[in-house]
């Protein structure tokens, strides 16, 4: 094999068992292995073999049962004509292989490139919105048992304030602290001020969100591959496949893709994406607005960056804290503008 590179620093502590993977998945001789450095949760490689190119994933953020279920669904999506890479199977029919206490999967390699969503044309925003809608419709056929409203529990104001208190006390014990500690303190102070000013706008979570069913769970530009002609050729990373309100995934995807690091949301692209989605899936303005406001409040009460850093000693997402705070601040000052973007059609 040529050009075999080690995994990115901090991403793996053991070599990839290339020869055994090739043998078990019927890939023939390995020729070239290149780590894929995008992504945060799992470890991925591009492996060129005598049988062609594949993507190898070491699964670290899901168990074998979840991944087998995911592979059954993605194979069905591929059969339905969606641009979803098909999982490979071993000779005995397994799509997940356990080797030395580690879990691996292999899917077909798709030639394509990531395009930053804030650089998409209006047509590409529309294409992505339709594709998200098509995936929801296909999943409803593949997994009809998952259809039905979902109860979406939102954090209480008092609980969110108590979380802020806990992290501020934890950081206080680390004094003098480092740059991230100082950033976290500033973010917590800003979050507390928003809660005090806007807590009365917390949505009512007594009602269920609908329509709902199985969804991708993490639809954004890093999980889309485009060809040179500007067409999506693959939707990847289905690890968050699960039940959710369709409008909530629509809102989450748009916010993830069209918010700048400064926090400003590109509402024109949001409007194009959301309107195109709604040509594929029927949802009312009321349902969309309920989901968008719920997502905003979830952002208000979610300190996941700090959980990873302080409770799991995982700094891989530290760089997302400042943009997340900037978005929440901008969004909180432009609630009407954001919600209008999702209902312009």
KOLKE-851635 format. One line per 8 residues: number of its first residue (from 1); their letters; for each residue x, y, z of C-alpha. Coordinates in nm, 3 decimals, padded with zeros to 5 digits. Each point is the difference from the previous one (the first is absolute). Example, Ala and Ser with C-alpha at 12.3 -4.5 7.8 and 13.67 -1.06 7.14 Angstrom:
residues 2
1) as) 01.230:-00.450:00.780; 00.137:00.344:-00.066
//
This chain:
residues 345
1) xxxxxxxx) 00.000:00.000:00.000; 00.123:00.351:-00.075; -00.063:00.330:00.174; -00.135:-00.156:00.319; -00.041:00.288:00.242; -00.072:-00.008:00.372; -00.332:00.128:00.131; -00.013:00.373:00.083
9) xxxxxxxx) 00.160:00.094:00.331; -00.233:-00.062:00.289; -00.250:-00.192:-00.210; 00.121:-00.358:00.043; 00.239:-00.193:00.218; 00.021:-00.318:-00.205; 00.082:-00.078:-00.361; -00.277:-00.087:-00.242
17) xxxxxxxx) -00.011:-00.379:-00.055; 00.006:00.045:-00.376; 00.088:-00.353:-00.107; -00.273:-00.163:00.207; -00.260:00.254:-00.109; 00.086:-00.063:-00.365; -00.022:-00.375:00.049; -00.327:-00.001:00.193
25) xxxxxxxx) -00.176:00.250:-00.231; 00.135:-00.161:-00.317; 00.193:00.306:-00.111; 00.313:-00.168:-00.132; 00.343:00.154:00.044; 00.022:00.338:00.170; 00.181:00.263:-00.205; -00.034:00.337:00.172
33) xxxxxxxx) -00.142:00.127:00.328; -00.070:00.365:00.078; -00.159:00.131:00.322; -00.309:00.219:-00.036; 00.050:00.288:00.239; -00.346:00.163:-00.021; -00.255:-00.103:00.260; 00.012:-00.013:00.377
41) xxxxxxxx) -00.154:-00.320:00.130; 00.138:-00.302:-00.185; 00.325:-00.088:-00.181; -00.006:-00.035:-00.375; 00.236:-00.099:-00.280; -00.004:-00.010:-00.379; 00.131:-00.342:-00.097; 00.094:-00.089:-00.357
49) xxxxxxxx) 00.004:-00.374:-00.069; 00.010:-00.246:-00.286; -00.382:-00.003:00.014; -00.025:00.380:-00.018; -00.024:00.284:00.248; -00.193:-00.017:00.326; -00.049:00.211:00.310; 00.095:-00.174:00.326
57) xxxxxxxx) -00.149:00.122:00.327; 00.105:-00.090:00.351; -00.324:00.040:00.192; 00.056:00.175:00.330; -00.327:00.188:00.050; -00.260:-00.278:-00.039; -00.035:-00.367:00.085; -00.011:-00.293:-00.240
65) xxxxxxxx) -00.378:-00.035:00.016; -00.059:00.365:-00.088; 00.242:-00.022:-00.289; -00.151:-00.321:-00.140; -00.342:00.168:00.008; 00.146:00.305:-00.172; 00.152:-00.215:-00.273; -00.329:-00.177:-00.065
73) xxxxxxxx) -00.165:00.337:-00.048; 00.272:00.157:-00.216; 00.000:-00.304:-00.228; -00.375:00.043:-00.042; 00.045:00.371:-00.072; 00.256:-00.084:-00.269; -00.249:-00.249:-00.147; -00.259:00.280:-00.004
81) xxxxxxxx) 00.228:00.216:-00.213; 00.133:00.236:00.267; 00.371:00.096:-00.024; 00.105:-00.204:00.302; 00.317:-00.215:00.005; -00.080:-00.369:00.026; 00.162:-00.195:00.287; 00.218:-00.298:-00.089
89) xxxxxxxx) -00.044:-00.333:00.171; 00.233:-00.281:00.098; -00.029:-00.346:-00.148; -00.234:-00.097:00.284; -00.223:00.304:-00.055; 00.117:00.235:00.274; 00.028:00.376:-00.058; 00.172:00.065:00.336
97) xxxxxxxx) 00.319:-00.183:00.086; 00.149:-00.026:00.350; 00.380:-00.027:00.005; 00.199:00.010:00.324; -00.275:00.182:00.184; -00.046:00.259:-00.276; -00.297:00.031:-00.238; 00.044:00.065:-00.373
105) xxxxxxxx) -00.223:00.050:-00.301; 00.072:00.043:-00.369; -00.210:00.186:-00.256; 00.042:00.073:-00.366; 00.222:00.299:-00.073; -00.167:00.291:-00.179; 00.210:00.249:-00.193; -00.119:00.344:00.098
113) xxxxxxxx) 00.093:00.309:00.192; -00.129:00.199:00.293; -00.133:00.343:-00.094; -00.039:00.253:00.282; -00.371:00.065:00.029; 00.038:00.375:00.040; 00.147:00.001:-00.353; -00.288:-00.194:-00.157
121) xxxxxxxx) -00.200:00.157:-00.278; -00.374:00.045:00.049; -00.051:-00.305:-00.224; 00.230:-00.212:00.216; -00.186:00.110:00.313; -00.322:-00.109:-00.167; 00.149:-00.331:-00.115; 00.117:-00.077:00.354
129) xxxxxxxx) -00.343:00.087:00.141; -00.177:-00.229:-00.246; 00.251:-00.276:00.076; -00.070:00.026:00.371; -00.372:-00.024:-00.073; 00.049:-00.300:-00.228; 00.197:-00.176:00.272; -00.280:00.055:00.251
137) xxxxxxxx) -00.258:-00.136:-00.242; 00.212:-00.305:-00.079; 00.066:-00.067:00.370; -00.374:00.016:00.066; -00.047:-00.287:-00.248; 00.296:-00.201:00.127; -00.082:00.050:00.371; -00.376:00.063:00.023
145) xxxxxxxx) -00.005:-00.110:00.365; 00.192:00.317:00.083; -00.273:00.234:-00.123; -00.193:00.201:00.257; 00.040:00.313:00.213; 00.295:00.036:00.239; 00.001:00.164:00.341; 00.276:00.257:00.012
153) xxxxxxxx) 00.103:00.088:00.354; 00.160:00.339:00.038; 00.232:00.112:00.282; -00.165:00.203:00.274; 00.139:00.345:00.072; 00.094:-00.100:00.354; 00.180:-00.313:-00.120; 00.197:00.197:-00.258
161) xxxxxxxx) 00.101:00.253:00.263; 00.104:-00.278:00.237; 00.224:-00.148:-00.272; 00.165:00.338:-00.042; 00.059:00.017:00.375; 00.160:-00.345:00.003; 00.241:00.074:-00.282; 00.093:00.338:00.139
169) xxxxxxxx) 00.081:-00.163:00.332; 00.201:-00.273:-00.173; 00.199:00.253:-00.200; 00.052:00.211:00.311; 00.179:-00.293:00.163; 00.249:-00.003:-00.291; 00.128:00.354:00.052; 00.194:00.163:-00.147
177) xxxxxxxx) -00.120:-00.218:-00.291; 00.090:00.020:-00.366; -00.136:00.176:-00.308; -00.283:-00.249:-00.044; -00.105:00.040:00.364; -00.017:00.377:-00.045; -00.202:-00.041:-00.321; -00.235:-00.244:00.172
185) xxxxxxxx) -00.058:00.244:00.287; -00.082:00.280:-00.243; -00.239:-00.228:-00.189; -00.172:-00.107:00.320; -00.048:00.361:00.108; -00.150:00.082:-00.341; -00.227:-00.305:00.017; -00.124:00.098:00.346
193) xxxxxxxx) -00.084:00.351:-00.125; -00.199:-00.142:-00.293; -00.193:-00.231:00.230; -00.088:00.286:00.231; -00.112:00.219:-00.288; -00.178:-00.257:-00.217; -00.104:-00.278:00.237; -00.365:00.100:-00.040
201) xxxxxxxx) 00.022:-00.109:-00.367; 00.069:-00.365:00.086; -00.231:-00.206:-00.228; -00.275:-00.216:00.138; 00.112:-00.362:-00.016; -00.329:-00.158:00.098; -00.089:-00.052:-00.366; 00.167:-00.260:-00.220
209) xxxxxxxx) 00.198:00.098:-00.309; -00.123:-00.146:-00.327; 00.020:-00.131:-00.267; 00.287:-00.220:00.112; 00.181:-00.318:-00.093; 00.351:-00.126:-00.057; 00.248:00.261:-00.122; 00.372:00.023:-00.080
217) xxxxxxxx) 00.065:00.181:00.327; 00.306:00.204:-00.105; -00.070:00.140:-00.345; 00.252:00.273:-00.089; 00.262:00.090:-00.256; 00.278:-00.218:00.143; -00.225:-00.300:-00.053; -00.073:00.080:-00.366
225) xxxxxxxx) 00.228:-00.071:-00.294; -00.040:00.183:-00.333; 00.126:-00.080:-00.348; 00.166:00.247:-00.236; -00.336:00.080:-00.154; -00.144:00.127:00.327; -00.215:-00.305:00.079; -00.010:-00.185:00.331
233) xxxxxxxx) 00.145:-00.347:-00.050; -00.002:-00.125:00.359; -00.161:00.060:00.337; 00.234:-00.154:00.256; 00.028:-00.055:00.377; -00.336:-00.145:00.101; 00.113:-00.064:00.358; -00.273:00.227:00.144
241) xxxxxxxx) -00.284:-00.178:-00.184; -00.300:00.019:00.230; -00.350:00.134:00.057; -00.049:00.374:-00.004; -00.250:00.257:-00.122; 00.065:00.071:-00.366; -00.015:00.376:00.051; 00.249:-00.024:00.285
249) xxxxxxxx) 00.256:-00.172:-00.222; -00.073:00.255:-00.272; 00.067:00.283:00.244; 00.310:-00.160:00.150; 00.149:-00.070:-00.342; -00.058:00.356:-00.119; 00.146:00.154:00.314; 00.307:-00.225:-00.014
257) xxxxxxxx) 00.063:00.075:-00.365; -00.080:00.367:-00.037; 00.129:00.161:00.321; 00.331:00.182:-00.039; 00.270:-00.027:00.270; -00.098:00.356:00.096; -00.346:-00.130:00.090; -00.185:00.171:-00.284
265) xxxxxxxx) -00.246:-00.230:-00.175; -00.030:00.018:-00.379; -00.378:00.021:-00.004; -00.021:00.013:-00.381; 00.164:-00.343:-00.027; -00.213:-00.127:00.289; -00.313:00.111:-00.186; 00.106:-00.171:-00.324
273) xxxxxxxx) 00.090:-00.324:00.181; -00.317:-00.009:00.212; -00.237:00.089:-00.283; 00.148:-00.272:-00.222; -00.029:-00.255:00.281; -00.367:00.086:00.033; -00.064:-00.088:-00.363; 00.091:-00.359:00.095
281) xxxxxxxx) -00.157:-00.027:00.347; -00.328:00.157:00.105; 00.029:00.192:00.327; -00.189:00.306:00.117; 00.147:00.336:00.095; -00.114:-00.064:00.357; 00.190:-00.330:00.014; 00.313:00.159:-00.142
289) xxxxxxxx) -00.015:00.294:00.241; -00.049:-00.231:00.297; 00.307:-00.202:-00.097; 00.215:00.307:-00.065; -00.089:00.157:00.334; 00.065:-00.333:00.177; 00.342:-00.025:-00.163; 00.082:00.355:00.111
297) xxxxxxxx) -00.091:-00.081:00.357; 00.197:-00.324:-00.011; 00.302:00.207:-00.101; -00.069:00.233:00.292; 00.022:-00.282:00.254; 00.258:-00.230:-00.158; 00.358:00.015:00.134; 00.125:-00.303:-00.190
305) xxxxxxxx) 00.335:00.159:-00.084; 00.072:00.039:00.370; -00.116:-00.353:00.082; 00.249:-00.139:-00.250; 00.283:00.220:00.121; -00.043:-00.013:00.377; -00.180:-00.329:00.063; 00.153:-00.216:-00.275
313) xxxxxxxx) 00.341:00.168:-00.035; -00.071:00.026:-00.374; 00.120:00.322:-00.160; -00.084:-00.099:-00.360; -00.300:00.236:-00.014; 00.148:00.293:00.192; 00.024:00.203:-00.321; -00.380:-00.012:-00.038
321) xxxxxxxx) -00.077:00.177:00.327; 00.054:00.358:-00.115; -00.198:-00.034:-00.329; -00.282:-00.172:00.190; -00.020:00.288:00.246; 00.011:00.256:-00.280; -00.285:-00.175:-00.182; -00.216:-00.018:00.311
329) xxxxxxxx) 00.050:00.371:00.067; -00.082:00.099:-00.360; -00.295:-00.238:-00.024; -00.143:00.124:00.330; 00.004:00.355:-00.132; -00.159:-00.098:-00.335; -00.264:-00.259:00.090; -00.260:00.139:-00.238
337) xxxxxxxx) 00.245:00.027:-00.290; 00.111:-00.360:00.041; -00.352:-00.136:00.024; -00.109:00.200:-00.304; 00.280:-00.162:-00.201; -00.135:-00.347:00.078; -00.355:00.090:-00.104; 00.072:00.194:-00.322
345) x) -00.132:-00.222:-00.279
//
